[in-house]
Amino acid sequence: MKIRGILFLALIIHLSSEAQKVNDPMDSERTERIVFYNVENLFDIFNDSLTNDDEFTSEGERHWNNKKFYQKLNNIYKVILGIGEWNPPVAIGLCEIENRFVLNKLVYETPLKNSAYKIIHFDSPDRRGIDVAFLYRQSAFNPLVSFPVRIDLPDDTAFKTRDILYIKGILGETDTVHFFVNHWPSRYGGYEDSKPKRMFVASVLREKVDSLQKADGDPNIIIMGDFNDEPSDESIQSILSAKTDPSELNNSDLFDMMGVVQKEAGIGTNKYREDWSVIDQFIVSGNLLSVGNNIFVSPEGAQVYAPDFLLEDDRVHLGKQPFRTYEGFSYHGGFSDHLPIYLEIVRTVKIKK
């Protein structure tokens, strides 16, 4: 009987130990993708009397209509799901979208609806009516704060451009992340003449980053956008102070993830004549490159998404070019004049043993 009691006690201890193993969480890593995409003029077919959108109406120069609009929506959702592969991206920054109407059509009336995306969007003062926007999977990201950062040039009050969209939220129920979605002024009118506008926007963004870092020490910051400048340009390197060498980083520094891509010949996000450029970029806070963090990225974690279906032969300058919606005012039926980019972010999650 005594031996039976000892064996029974040993069995109880063993079962308790096994139960503890089941209930005791362990760490596991999960890789998610964040996307940025300049979708090239996602306009509805209606004339907005408050913006210069006339060319994207049925009577306009581009003869924009429902068939072309829905083809555009279908193209965009295919790109987003293609980037996600088996796991839809957790967050998507978009630019060159006209309004909430086109976003609703994209998110709720295409197969993207199966991924349960939600929308963050504010109307900007851009003369053409194009905005930036942020989509997120509500099962993976919980937004806490969002607002537009207005860009008011002190020496040109008549100039109107896109806001910077700011979002603060919880990624994966544990980690706070700060997103900035950008679409900086174009090079229309020439690089030198337009450069001061981008320099000013860079200074506004830098001020917002400084404020976050002063208030929060080492916040997790992810900046994305079409900057109309490359990682080596002055607005990015000098004003925003984004570095391209990970060996030189402190936690408080900004790191341009696309600097690696820029150094690779023949790769870019946009092509002008015969030259590819990397004007669509991810820039992150240096602490996100620390592998010990709950969320982190590798220096090579950003990529240009360039499958064959997004490219076509460049008949004038040779090689390939993005398969775009329009060539001039001639409807081409493609996707965009930009290639999308994505960032792989690794986060630590708790799972049961």
C-alpha positions as CSV (number, residue, x, y, z in Angstrom):
1,M,0.0,0.0,0.0
2,K,2.8,2.3,0.8
3,I,4.5,1.7,-2.5
4,R,1.1,2.3,-4.3
5,G,0.8,5.6,-2.5
6,I,4.3,6.7,-3.6
7,L,3.6,5.6,-7.2
8,F,0.3,7.5,-7.2
9,L,2.0,10.6,-5.8
10,A,4.7,10.4,-8.5
11,L,2.0,10.1,-11.2
12,I,0.2,13.2,-9.9
13,I,3.5,15.2,-9.9
14,H,4.2,14.0,-13.5
15,L,0.8,14.9,-14.8
16,S,1.0,18.3,-13.1
17,S,4.3,18.9,-14.8
18,E,2.9,18.0,-18.2
19,A,-0.1,20.3,-17.7
20,Q,2.3,23.1,-16.8
21,K,4.1,22.5,-20.0
22,V,0.9,22.8,-22.0
23,N,-0.2,26.0,-20.3
24,D,3.3,27.6,-20.2
25,P,3.8,29.8,-23.2
26,M,6.9,29.7,-25.3
27,D,8.3,32.2,-27.8
28,S,7.9,31.7,-31.5
29,E,8.7,34.0,-34.5
30,R,6.1,35.0,-37.1
31,T,7.0,36.9,-40.2
32,E,4.5,39.4,-41.6
33,R,4.6,41.7,-44.6
34,I,3.9,45.4,-44.8
35,V,3.3,46.9,-48.3
36,F,3.5,50.3,-49.9
37,Y,2.1,50.9,-53.4
38,N,1.7,53.9,-55.6
39,V,-1.2,52.7,-57.5
40,E,-1.1,55.4,-60.3
41,N,-4.4,57.4,-60.2
42,L,-7.1,55.3,-58.7
43,F,-10.0,57.7,-59.5
44,D,-13.7,57.1,-59.5
45,I,-15.7,58.1,-62.6
46,F,-17.4,61.1,-61.1
47,N,-16.5,64.8,-61.5
48,D,-15.6,66.5,-58.3
49,S,-16.2,70.2,-58.6
50,L,-13.7,70.9,-55.8
51,T,-10.7,69.2,-57.4
52,N,-9.0,69.0,-60.8
53,D,-10.1,65.5,-61.7
54,D,-11.8,66.2,-65.0
55,E,-9.5,64.0,-67.0
56,F,-10.7,61.0,-65.1
57,T,-14.3,61.2,-66.2
58,S,-16.1,59.7,-69.2
59,E,-15.9,63.1,-70.9
60,G,-12.3,63.8,-69.9
61,E,-9.1,63.3,-71.9
62,R,-8.6,59.8,-70.5
63,H,-12.2,58.7,-71.2
64,W,-12.3,57.1,-67.8
65,N,-15.3,54.8,-67.3
66,N,-16.7,52.0,-65.1
67,K,-15.0,49.2,-67.1
68,K,-11.6,50.8,-66.7
69,F,-12.2,51.6,-63.0
70,Y,-13.2,48.1,-62.1
71,Q,-10.2,46.7,-64.1
72,K,-8.0,49.0,-62.0
73,L,-9.5,47.7,-58.8
74,N,-9.0,44.1,-59.9
75,N,-5.4,44.8,-60.8
76,I,-4.6,46.3,-57.4
77,Y,-6.2,43.5,-55.3
78,K,-4.3,40.9,-57.3
79,V,-1.0,42.7,-56.5
80,I,-1.8,42.9,-52.8
81,L,-2.8,39.3,-52.5
82,G,0.2,38.3,-54.6
83,I,2.6,40.0,-52.3
84,G,1.0,38.4,-49.3
85,E,1.2,34.9,-50.8
86,W,-0.5,32.7,-48.2
87,N,-0.6,35.4,-45.6
88,P,-2.2,38.7,-46.5
89,P,-0.1,41.7,-45.6
90,V,-0.9,43.1,-42.1
91,A,-0.7,46.7,-43.3
92,I,-0.7,48.5,-46.6
93,G,0.2,52.1,-47.4
94,L,-1.3,53.5,-50.6
95,C,-0.9,56.7,-52.6
96,E,-2.6,58.2,-55.6
97,I,-6.1,57.3,-54.5
98,E,-8.8,59.8,-55.0
99,N,-11.2,59.3,-52.0
100,R,-12.9,57.0,-49.5
101,F,-15.3,55.8,-52.2
102,V,-12.6,54.1,-54.2
103,L,-11.0,52.6,-51.1
104,N,-14.4,51.2,-50.1
105,K,-14.7,49.6,-53.5
106,L,-11.2,48.1,-53.2
107,V,-11.5,46.8,-49.7
108,Y,-15.2,45.7,-49.5
109,E,-16.1,44.8,-53.1
110,T,-13.1,42.7,-54.3
111,P,-11.6,39.5,-52.8
112,L,-9.7,41.7,-50.3
113,K,-13.0,41.6,-48.3
114,N,-12.0,38.0,-47.3
115,S,-9.0,39.4,-45.4
116,A,-11.1,41.8,-43.3
117,Y,-9.1,45.0,-44.0
118,K,-10.1,48.3,-42.5
119,I,-9.3,51.8,-43.8
120,I,-7.7,54.9,-42.4
121,H,-8.0,57.9,-44.8
122,F,-8.3,61.7,-44.7
123,D,-9.0,64.0,-47.6
124,S,-5.9,66.1,-48.4
125,P,-5.8,69.5,-50.0
126,D,-4.0,68.2,-53.2
127,R,-5.3,70.1,-56.2
128,R,-5.9,66.9,-58.2
129,G,-7.7,65.3,-55.2
130,I,-5.3,62.4,-54.7
131,D,-4.6,61.2,-51.1
132,V,-2.6,58.7,-49.2
133,A,-4.3,55.9,-47.2
134,F,-3.6,53.0,-44.8
135,L,-5.2,49.6,-44.8
136,Y,-4.8,47.1,-42.0
137,R,-6.0,43.7,-41.0
138,Q,-8.0,44.2,-37.9
139,S,-7.0,40.8,-36.5
140,A,-3.3,41.8,-36.5
141,F,-3.2,45.6,-35.9
142,N,-5.2,47.8,-33.6
143,P,-5.0,51.5,-34.4
144,L,-5.1,53.9,-31.4
145,V,-4.4,57.3,-33.0
146,S,-4.4,58.6,-36.6
147,F,-4.4,62.0,-38.1
148,P,-3.1,63.9,-41.2
149,V,0.0,66.1,-40.9
150,R,-0.7,69.1,-43.2
151,I,2.1,70.5,-45.3
152,D,2.0,74.3,-45.6
153,L,5.0,75.8,-47.4
154,P,5.9,79.0,-45.6
155,D,7.0,80.8,-48.8
156,D,4.2,79.5,-51.1
157,T,0.8,79.4,-49.4
158,A,-0.9,78.7,-52.7
159,F,0.9,75.3,-53.1
160,K,-1.2,72.3,-52.1
161,T,0.1,68.8,-51.7
162,R,-0.7,65.5,-50.0
163,D,-0.7,65.2,-46.2
164,I,1.6,62.8,-44.3
165,L,-0.7,60.2,-42.7
166,Y,0.3,59.3,-39.1
167,I,-1.0,56.1,-37.4
168,K,-0.1,54.8,-34.0
169,G,-1.3,51.3,-33.1
170,I,-0.6,47.9,-31.5
171,L,0.8,45.2,-33.8
172,G,0.1,41.7,-32.7
173,E,-1.5,42.7,-29.4
174,T,1.8,43.6,-27.7
175,D,4.0,46.1,-29.6
176,T,3.3,49.8,-30.3
177,V,4.2,50.9,-33.8
178,H,4.2,54.4,-35.4
179,F,3.5,54.5,-39.1
180,F,4.0,57.5,-41.5
181,V,2.6,57.2,-45.0
182,N,4.0,59.8,-47.5
183,H,3.6,61.1,-51.0
184,W,6.1,63.9,-51.4
185,P,5.9,66.6,-54.1
186,S,6.8,65.5,-57.6
187,R,9.7,66.6,-59.7
188,Y,7.3,68.3,-62.1
189,G,9.0,71.5,-63.4
190,G,12.5,70.0,-62.9
191,Y,14.5,68.5,-60.1
192,E,16.2,71.7,-58.8
193,D,13.0,73.8,-58.9
194,S,11.0,71.2,-57.1
195,K,13.7,70.1,-54.6
196,P,12.9,72.8,-51.9
197,K,9.4,71.4,-51.6
198,R,10.6,67.9,-50.8
199,M,13.3,69.3,-48.5
200,F,10.5,71.1,-46.5
201,V,8.3,68.0,-46.3
202,A,11.4,66.1,-45.1
203,S,11.9,68.7,-42.3
204,V,8.3,68.3,-41.2
205,L,8.6,64.5,-41.0
206,R,11.9,64.8,-39.2
207,E,10.3,67.1,-36.6
208,K,7.5,64.5,-36.0
209,V,10.1,61.7,-35.6
210,D,12.1,63.8,-33.1
211,S,8.9,64.5,-31.1
212,L,8.1,60.8,-30.9
213,Q,11.7,59.9,-29.8
214,K,11.8,62.6,-27.2
215,A,8.5,61.4,-25.7
216,D,9.0,57.7,-26.0
217,G,12.8,56.9,-26.0
218,D,13.1,54.2,-28.7
219,P,9.7,54.0,-30.5
220,N,9.1,51.6,-33.3
221,I,8.8,53.8,-36.3
222,I,8.0,52.7,-39.9
223,I,8.0,55.4,-42.6
224,M,6.8,54.4,-46.1
225,G,6.0,56.3,-49.2
226,D,6.7,57.7,-52.6
227,F,9.3,60.3,-51.8
228,N,10.1,61.4,-55.4
229,D,13.7,61.3,-54.2
230,E,16.1,58.4,-53.7
231,P,17.9,57.2,-50.6
232,S,21.0,59.2,-51.7
233,D,19.2,62.5,-52.3
234,E,19.7,65.4,-49.9
235,S,16.1,65.4,-48.6
236,I,16.5,61.8,-47.4
237,Q,20.1,61.7,-46.3
238,S,20.6,65.2,-44.9
239,I,17.2,66.6,-43.8
240,L,15.5,63.3,-42.7
241,S,19.0,61.9,-41.7
242,A,18.2,58.4,-42.9
243,K,21.3,56.2,-43.0
244,T,22.0,53.4,-45.5
245,D,24.8,51.6,-43.6
246,P,23.4,49.4,-40.8
247,S,26.8,49.1,-39.2
248,E,26.7,52.8,-38.2
249,L,23.2,52.8,-36.6
250,N,22.2,53.8,-33.1
251,N,18.7,53.0,-31.9
252,S,17.6,56.6,-32.4
253,D,18.8,56.8,-36.0
254,L,16.7,56.2,-39.1
255,F,17.6,53.5,-41.5
256,D,16.6,53.6,-45.2
257,M,15.8,50.0,-46.0
258,M,15.9,50.7,-49.8
259,G,19.5,51.8,-49.8
260,V,20.5,48.2,-50.3
261,V,18.1,48.0,-53.3
262,Q,19.4,51.2,-54.8
263,K,22.9,49.7,-54.9
264,E,21.7,46.7,-57.0
265,A,22.0,47.5,-60.7
266,G,18.8,47.3,-62.7
267,I,16.4,47.3,-59.8
268,G,14.0,50.1,-59.0
269,T,10.4,51.1,-58.3
270,N,9.9,53.6,-61.1
271,K,11.5,54.1,-64.6
272,Y,12.0,57.4,-66.3
273,R,13.2,56.9,-69.9
274,E,16.1,54.4,-69.6
275,D,16.8,54.9,-65.8
276,W,15.3,53.0,-62.9
277,S,15.0,54.9,-59.6
278,V,14.1,53.8,-56.0
279,I,11.7,56.6,-55.0
280,D,9.3,54.3,-53.1
281,Q,10.9,53.5,-49.8
282,F,10.7,52.0,-46.3
283,I,12.6,53.9,-43.6
284,V,12.6,52.5,-40.0
285,S,14.0,53.5,-36.6
286,G,17.3,51.9,-35.8
287,N,16.0,49.9,-32.8
288,L,13.9,47.8,-35.2
289,L,17.2,46.3,-36.5
290,S,17.9,44.8,-33.1
291,V,17.1,41.1,-33.3
292,G,16.4,40.9,-29.5
293,N,13.3,43.1,-29.9
294,N,9.8,41.7,-29.9
295,I,9.6,43.0,-33.5
296,F,12.5,43.5,-35.8
297,V,13.6,43.7,-39.4
298,S,16.8,42.6,-41.2
299,P,18.8,45.2,-43.2
300,E,17.8,43.2,-46.3
301,G,14.1,42.9,-45.3
302,A,12.7,45.3,-47.9
303,Q,12.1,44.2,-51.4
304,V,10.7,45.5,-54.7
305,Y,7.8,43.3,-55.8
306,A,8.5,42.7,-59.5
307,P,6.8,39.6,-60.9
308,D,6.6,39.2,-64.7
309,F,2.9,40.3,-64.8
310,L,3.8,43.7,-63.4
311,L,6.4,44.3,-66.2
312,E,6.4,44.7,-69.9
313,D,9.0,45.3,-72.6
314,D,10.3,48.8,-73.0
315,R,10.1,49.3,-76.7
316,V,11.9,52.7,-76.7
317,H,14.6,52.4,-74.1
318,L,14.9,48.6,-74.0
319,G,14.8,46.3,-71.0
320,K,11.6,46.2,-68.9
321,Q,9.3,48.8,-67.5
322,P,6.3,48.8,-65.2
323,F,3.1,47.7,-67.0
324,R,1.1,50.9,-66.4
325,T,-2.5,51.9,-66.7
326,Y,-1.8,54.7,-69.2
327,E,1.0,55.6,-71.6
328,G,0.5,59.3,-72.0
329,F,-3.2,59.6,-72.6
330,S,-3.5,56.2,-74.2
331,Y,-5.2,53.6,-72.1
332,H,-2.8,50.6,-71.6
333,G,-4.8,48.5,-69.2
334,G,-1.9,47.7,-66.8
335,F,-1.3,48.0,-63.1
336,S,0.8,51.1,-62.3
337,D,3.8,53.2,-63.3
338,H,5.3,52.2,-60.0
339,L,6.3,48.8,-58.7
340,P,5.1,48.0,-55.1
341,I,7.5,47.4,-52.2
342,Y,7.2,45.3,-49.1
343,L,8.9,45.0,-45.8
344,E,9.2,41.7,-43.9
345,I,8.8,42.3,-40.1
346,V,9.5,39.5,-37.7
347,R,7.6,39.5,-34.4
348,T,7.7,37.3,-31.4
349,V,4.5,35.6,-30.4
350,K,3.6,33.4,-27.5
351,I,2.3,29.9,-28.3
352,K,1.3,26.9,-26.2
353,K,3.9,24.1,-25.9
